[in-house]
């Protein structure tokens, strides 16, 4: 959330470069979060007792 709001908090108007930088970093954080969630679910499911 901070990656989206911060350009307007510190500067009166964000430039196009600032916006793209935050969009790219936000997408990277989201991708890494999904990756961590995927591997966390794999480990959790592999520890379940098998019938």
N, C-alpha and C positions, 0 to 999 in steps of 0.2 A: 504494500500500500504506500509506503514511504517513497518508493521509487517513482510513483505516479505523482504524488503531491509535492515533492521537494523542489521541482523547478519553479513553482509559483511561490514557495515560502521564502526563498532566499533572494530572488530577483523579481523585479516588477513585471517583467515579461520574458518568458523563455524564448530562446532562439530555436531555429529548426534543428541545429546540431545538438542542442541540449535535449530536445524532445526525442530525437532518434537515439541518442545515447541511452536515455532512460527506457525507451521501448525495447532496445536490444538487451540491456542488462536485466530488465524485468522478464523478458522471454527466457533468458539464460537461467535465471533463478527459478522460474516455473519449470523449465525442463529438468533441472537438477532436482527439484522437489518431487516431480513425478518419478524420476529415476530412483530416488531414495524410497519412495512409497512402493514402487514395484518390487525392489529387492527386499524390502521389509516384509511385504506380503509373501514373497517366495520363501523366505526363511521361516515365517510363521506357519505357512502351510506344510512345509517339509517336516516340521516338528510335531505335527498332528499325528495321533496314533492311526495306523492303517488297519483297516478291517479285512 
